[in-house]
Amino acid sequence: MGGTKMSEHQTILLVDDDKSFLEATSNVLESVGFRTIKASSPGECFDIVQKDLPDLVILDVMMARLDTGFEICRKLKHEARTKNIPILMLSAVDKKFPFDFKDSAGEADWLPSNDFLDKPVEASELIKHVKQLLEDKKST
């Protein structure tokens, strides 16, 4: 068994209304052995998690509205079936608003995500955070 990558067979759901970002991020994650599923709207995201629970969700903050990602995050974290799925939020929102979301990540009512990164994010940084969140999930 020795050479199996940690990421093999782990599924990451990418939720973003920017299709080129979905493609690029999917390519990065699949290049290191993850399986990805892409959703470009909240409805698509919830349809997917009803059928196929991912190991991790990467979620954009701003989609149809400025707070779309926050709403998806809260809903996933408040449902018994999905509450233990780690959520990594990505957004360029920090570039538009002088607020440090990283300090708020994990606040159950406002921003219950497990981690937060600013866009644009380097591929190596994204992979590092994804692997850490999946490792943390295994140890809980």
N, C-alpha and C positions, 0 to 999 in steps of 0.2 A: 504493500500500500504506500510506502514511503513518500513518493513524489506528488501526492495529491495536494492541490492548492487549497488553502482555507476557504477560499471564495467559491469553490466548485459547488454547483447546485444551489447556491444562495441566490434568492431573487430580490431584486430591488425595483420598487415601483417609482418611476419618475413622473412628477406631476408639474407641468409647466405649460403655459399657452404659447410659448415660443417654440415652434416645431424644430427650428435649426438648433436651438439649445438642447432639446430632447435628443436629437440625433447625435450631436457631438458628445453629450454626456453619456449616452448609451454606448457609443463606440469606445469611449475611455474605459467604462466599467466592464464591458464585455472583453476588452483586450487583456484584462487581468483575471478573467474567468467567471465573472458574475453573469447571471441571467437578468435581463431587464425587461420590464413591461412599461409602456409609455401611456400616459393619460394627459390630454390637453385641456381638461375641464373638470370641475368638481364632480359632476354627474358621472363622467367616465371613471374617475378615481373610485367613487363609491361602488359602481358596478363591478369593477375589477376586484376590490377587496371582498365583495360578497362571494365571488367565485374562487379566488386564488389569493390566499393570505401571503403577502410578501414578507421577507425577513427584515426589510428596512424600507422606509419611504423617504425619498428626497423630494422636497416640496418647495415650490416658489411662493413667495409671499404675495406678490402683486400679479393678479390675473385680471379677471373681469373688473374687479374693484381693488382698491388698495389693500383691503384686509381679507381677500378671498382665501389666501393661504392660512391665515390665522384661524378662520372659521373651519376649514378642513381639518387642521391640526386639532382644534378643540373637539370636534366631532369624533375623530378617530380615537383620541385619548379618553373620551367619556363613554365609549361603547365597550362592553366587556370583551367582545371578540377581537377587537383591534387595539385595546389600550396598552398592551405590552410590546407593540411593534415600535422600534426606535424610529424617530423622525428627525431628519436633518433638514433644516430650512435654509434655503439659499435666496438671497435677494440683493438687488442693487439699491434697496430702500435706504440703506445707510448713506448712500451717496446723495440722496435727495433730502433726507431728514437727519438732523444731528442727534441721533439717539442710538445708544449702544444696545442692540437687541441681544448680544451675547450675554449680557448681565441678566437678562430677563428669561433666557431659555430655561425651561424646567418649572416655571411658575404655573401651577396647575390650572388656574382659571384664566390667566391672560395669555400666556405663551407656553403651553406644556410640551414644546419640542425638546428633544434631548440635546440638540446642538444647533448652532447657527453659523453660517459662513456668508461672507459678502461675495457677490458676483462682481467682476469675473473672478473665478476661483481657478487656481492652477490645478492641473490634472493630478499631480503628485499629492497636493494638499487634500483634494477631494478623496482620493483613494485612502490616504492616511486616516481621515476622519471616519469614512465608511467602515474600514477595518476595525477601528477602535470601538465604534458603536456596536458592531456585530460581536466583537470580543466581550464587551461589557454585558451584552444581552445574554451570551452563553454563561457568564459567571453569576447571573442572578437567579 
